[in-house]
Amino acid sequence: MALTTTNGYGNINISDEAVAVMVSRITLDCYGVVELASRRLSDSIMALFNKVPKGKGVKIITMDNRIFVELYVILKDGVNRDAVTESLRSSVEYNVEHMTGMRVKSVDIHVVGVKL
């Protein structure tokens, strides 16, 4: 599904893939996050052929113009896991709401691993 809103300029549609790419960039800018983890086997297979999937490690669900985000991340060794996930959650929520104008209902963060 896509996000849809109407304002003085007309109808605006934002695809889930565009939101996923935006969320992945916001996530990688957060301190303590090393990379996004593949959430599907097809993502891992694409990585073997040097093709990075758009929105890797991000799952976006839109319902009733509300956004549900799931992130699969690998954290840096030695960081406070709770502090990083809370910072990441608030950063994703704020930036997505600010850039899309839609409400973020939830941001679920799955820490897949830790990298040295």
C-alpha positions in Angstrom: 0.0 0.0 0.0 1.0 3.6 -0.3 0.6 6.6 2.0 -1.9 9.1 0.7 -2.6 12.6 1.8 -4.3 15.7 0.4 -3.3 19.3 0.9 -3.5 22.6 -1.0 -1.2 21.3 -3.7 -3.3 18.2 -4.4 -3.0 14.5 -3.7 0.3 13.1 -2.5 1.2 9.4 -2.7 4.3 8.0 -1.1 5.2 4.4 -1.8 6.2 2.0 1.0 9.5 1.4 -0.8 10.3 5.1 -0.6 9.5 5.2 3.1 11.7 2.1 3.6 14.6 3.7 1.9 14.2 6.8 4.0 14.0 4.8 7.2 17.1 2.8 6.3 19.1 6.1 5.8 17.8 7.5 9.1 18.8 4.2 10.8 22.3 4.1 9.5 22.8 7.7 10.7 22.0 6.7 14.2 25.0 6.3 16.6 25.6 2.6 17.5 24.0 1.1 14.4 26.6 -0.7 12.3 24.3 -2.0 9.5 20.8 -3.3 8.7 20.4 -7.0 8.7 18.7 -9.0 5.9 15.2 -10.0 6.9 14.6 -12.3 4.0 16.6 -15.1 2.3 16.2 -13.2 -1.0 18.0 -10.2 0.4 20.9 -12.5 1.3 21.0 -14.0 -2.1 21.0 -10.6 -3.8 23.9 -9.6 -1.6 25.9 -12.5 -3.0 25.6 -10.9 -6.5 26.6 -7.4 -5.1 23.0 -6.1 -5.4 21.9 -4.4 -2.2 18.1 -4.4 -1.9 16.4 -1.1 -1.3 15.2 -0.9 2.2 17.2 -3.8 3.4 16.3 -4.7 7.0 13.2 -2.5 7.0 9.6 -3.6 6.9 6.9 -1.0 6.3 3.2 -1.6 6.8 0.7 1.2 6.2 -2.9 1.0 7.4 -5.4 3.9 7.6 -2.6 6.4 6.9 -0.6 5.1 9.9 2.8 3.7 9.5 4.1 0.6 11.3 7.9 0.2 11.0 10.0 -2.9 11.8 13.8 -2.7 11.8 16.4 -5.5 11.9 19.7 -4.0 13.0 23.2 -5.0 13.9 24.7 -2.8 16.7 28.3 -1.8 17.5 30.0 -3.7 20.2 30.2 -1.9 23.6 27.2 0.5 23.2 24.2 0.5 25.5 21.6 -1.5 23.7 18.6 0.2 25.4 19.9 3.7 24.8 20.6 3.0 21.1 17.3 1.4 20.4 15.4 4.2 22.2 17.3 6.9 20.3 16.7 5.0 17.1 13.0 4.7 17.8 12.5 8.4 18.5 14.7 9.4 15.5 12.8 7.3 13.1 9.4 8.3 14.5 10.2 12.0 14.4 11.9 12.1 10.9 9.2 9.9 9.2 6.4 12.0 10.6 8.2 15.2 9.7 9.0 14.2 6.1 5.7 12.4 5.2 3.1 14.2 7.4 1.7 10.8 8.5 1.5 9.3 12.0 4.0 6.6 13.0 2.0 4.2 15.1 4.9 1.9 16.1 8.6 1.3 15.5 9.7 -2.2 16.5 13.5 -2.7 16.6 14.9 -6.2 16.4 18.6 -6.4 17.4 19.9 -9.3 15.2 23.6 -9.1 16.4 26.6 -7.2 17.5 29.6 -6.4 15.4 33.1 -5.6 16.6 
